[in-house]
Amino acid sequence: MGINSKPVVFAVISALVILVGTVVTVFVPLFMPSTQPVSRFVKPYTAIEQEGRDIYMREGCNNCHTQTVRPLRTEVLRYGEYSKAEEFAWDRPFLWGSRRTGPDLNRIGGKYPDSWHYKHMQSPQGMFALSNMPPYGWLAANRLDVSNSFRKTRILGYGYSQEQVNQQIAEYKARVTASGYDSKETRDLVTPAGMRGDLTEMDAIIAYMQKLGRDVKSMEAKQ
């Protein structure tokens, strides 16, 4: 009698074969260096950028904006070079998304100055009359909480020391509150007077968006 006449044995053997095939084709590649490409140009988020990323997720921005440019001619022409695997080495969790209610943001970094983002966050319809994005001007009235910034970067494995995190926060604060800041006039317009000397949640989310795609642009420029 063949195995076909023994349904229980056949089912067990089939399950084992499928299990082995699944492990070999799915789980083994997860631990292979070739499936986890890295680039020396792609740097971890700074403490401020990570705080901005958390705010971005908290406000559900990833529900309307994707962060992956597909290798389609129309998308490459609109957004720039298609997304590479190594770009997301420090993304935990990734924010590729699937809904494209708004434009893809994977190449937004450096496309516009900070002043543009302050205006856009304050009043999207003031920049694009038909925009269906809600205003986020109130973020400029929220003082940025950095009490857990070092803990976040440590858990995420960014490799920063407490001193480095403190320095990143201090340097970014000095930059956006300086009298010579190139977006000072616009920032002052959207930020309450009592908050202009502090870091706000709007400062952080803009720092995060200015990071998106910036490392890849540097990588492409060096090639």
C-alpha positions in Angstrom: 0.0 0.0 0.0 1.3 3.4 -0.9 1.4 6.6 1.2 -1.7 7.8 -0.7 -3.8 5.2 1.1 -2.7 6.5 4.5 -4.3 9.9 4.9 -2.9 10.6 8.4 0.7 9.8 7.4 0.3 11.7 4.2 -1.0 14.8 6.0 1.8 14.7 8.6 4.5 14.3 5.9 2.9 17.1 3.8 2.8 19.4 6.8 6.5 18.7 7.6 7.5 19.4 4.0 5.6 22.7 4.0 7.1 23.6 7.3 10.6 23.0 6.1 10.0 24.9 2.9 8.6 27.8 4.8 11.6 28.0 7.2 14.1 27.8 4.3 12.4 30.3 2.1 11.0 32.8 4.6 12.8 32.7 8.0 16.3 31.8 7.0 16.7 34.8 4.6 15.6 37.1 7.5 19.0 36.5 9.1 21.1 36.7 6.0 23.2 39.9 5.5 22.3 40.0 1.8 18.6 40.6 2.7 19.5 43.4 5.1 21.5 45.8 3.1 23.1 48.7 5.0 24.7 52.0 3.8 27.3 54.2 5.5 25.3 57.1 4.3 22.1 56.2 6.1 22.4 57.5 9.7 20.2 56.9 12.7 17.6 59.6 13.6 18.8 62.2 16.0 16.9 62.6 19.2 14.9 65.5 17.9 14.1 63.7 14.6 13.0 60.6 16.6 10.7 62.8 18.7 9.3 64.2 15.5 8.8 60.7 14.1 6.8 59.8 17.3 4.6 62.8 16.9 4.1 62.0 13.2 2.9 58.5 14.2 0.9 59.9 17.1 -1.1 62.2 14.8 -1.7 59.5 12.3 0.2 61.2 9.4 1.2 57.7 8.1 -2.5 57.0 7.6 -2.6 59.4 4.6 1.0 59.6 3.5 3.2 56.8 2.3 6.9 56.7 2.6 8.0 54.5 -0.2 8.5 55.6 -3.8 7.7 52.7 -6.1 9.8 52.0 -9.1 7.2 53.4 -11.5 8.0 56.1 -14.0 5.2 58.3 -12.8 6.3 58.2 -9.2 10.0 58.6 -9.9 9.2 61.7 -12.1 7.0 63.2 -9.3 9.0 62.3 -6.2 12.5 61.3 -7.2 14.5 58.1 -7.1 12.6 55.0 -6.0 13.0 53.8 -2.5 15.9 51.5 -1.5 15.9 48.8 1.2 18.8 50.3 3.0 16.9 53.5 3.6 14.8 51.9 6.3 17.6 50.3 8.4 16.7 52.5 11.4 12.9 52.6 10.9 11.2 50.8 13.8 8.4 50.4 12.8 8.6 51.2 9.1 6.0 53.6 7.7 5.8 52.5 4.1 2.0 52.8 4.2 -0.6 51.9 1.6 -3.0 54.8 1.4 -2.0 57.7 -0.8 -4.5 60.3 0.3 -1.6 62.8 0.4 1.7 62.8 -1.5 4.4 60.4 -0.7 6.9 61.9 1.8 9.9 59.6 1.3 11.8 62.3 -0.6 10.5 65.4 1.2 13.7 66.2 3.1 15.4 69.3 1.8 12.7 69.8 -0.9 11.4 72.8 0.9 12.9 75.2 3.5 11.7 75.0 7.1 9.6 78.1 6.6 7.5 76.3 4.0 6.8 73.5 6.5 5.8 75.9 9.3 3.3 77.6 7.0 2.0 74.3 5.7 1.6 72.8 9.2 -0.2 76.0 10.3 -2.6 76.1 7.3 -2.4 73.5 4.6 -5.2 75.2 2.7 -3.2 78.4 2.8 -0.6 76.6 0.7 -2.9 74.5 -1.4 -6.5 75.6 -1.5 -7.9 72.1 -2.3 -5.9 70.3 0.4 -7.9 68.0 2.7 -5.2 67.9 5.3 -6.3 69.2 8.7 -4.3 72.1 10.2 -1.7 71.3 12.9 -0.8 74.8 14.0 -1.5 73.8 17.6 1.7 71.8 17.6 3.6 75.0 17.8 1.9 75.7 21.2 3.1 72.4 22.6 6.4 72.3 24.4 8.5 69.3 23.2 8.9 66.7 25.9 12.5 65.4 25.7 12.5 63.6 29.1 12.6 60.2 27.4 14.7 61.0 24.4 17.8 59.2 25.5 15.8 56.1 26.6 14.1 56.0 23.1 17.4 56.2 21.2 19.0 53.6 23.5 16.1 51.1 23.1 16.1 51.6 19.3 19.9 50.9 19.2 21.0 54.3 17.7 24.2 54.1 19.8 24.1 57.7 21.2 25.3 58.4 24.7 23.3 60.6 27.1 25.8 63.5 26.4 25.3 63.1 22.6 21.5 63.2 23.0 21.7 66.3 25.2 24.0 67.9 22.7 21.6 67.1 19.8 18.7 68.7 21.7 20.7 71.7 22.7 22.1 72.3 19.2 18.7 72.0 17.5 17.1 74.3 20.1 19.9 76.9 19.5 19.4 76.7 15.8 15.7 77.3 15.6 15.6 79.9 18.3 18.6 81.9 17.0 18.1 85.4 15.7 19.8 84.4 12.5 17.7 81.3 11.8 16.6 81.5 8.2 13.0 80.6 9.0 12.8 82.8 12.1 10.1 85.1 10.8 7.8 82.3 9.8 8.4 80.3 12.9 7.6 83.4 15.0 4.3 83.9 13.1 3.1 80.4 14.0 4.6 80.0 17.4 3.1 81.7 20.5 5.4 84.4 21.9 5.8 82.5 25.2 7.1 79.4 23.3 9.5 80.9 20.9 12.5 80.3 23.1 11.6 76.6 23.5 11.5 73.6 21.3 8.0 72.8 20.2 6.4 69.7 18.7 6.1 71.5 15.4 9.9 72.0 15.4 10.4 68.3 16.0 8.0 67.0 13.3 9.6 69.4 10.8 13.1 68.1 11.8 11.8 64.6 11.1 10.4 65.4 7.7 13.6 67.2 6.7 15.4 64.0 7.4 13.3 61.9 5.0 15.3 60.9 1.9 18.2 63.3 2.8 20.7 60.5 3.4 19.8 58.7 0.2 20.3 62.0 -1.8 23.8 62.2 -0.2 24.5 58.5 -1.2 23.4 59.2 -4.8 25.6 62.3 -5.0 28.7 60.3 -3.9 28.2 57.5 -6.4 
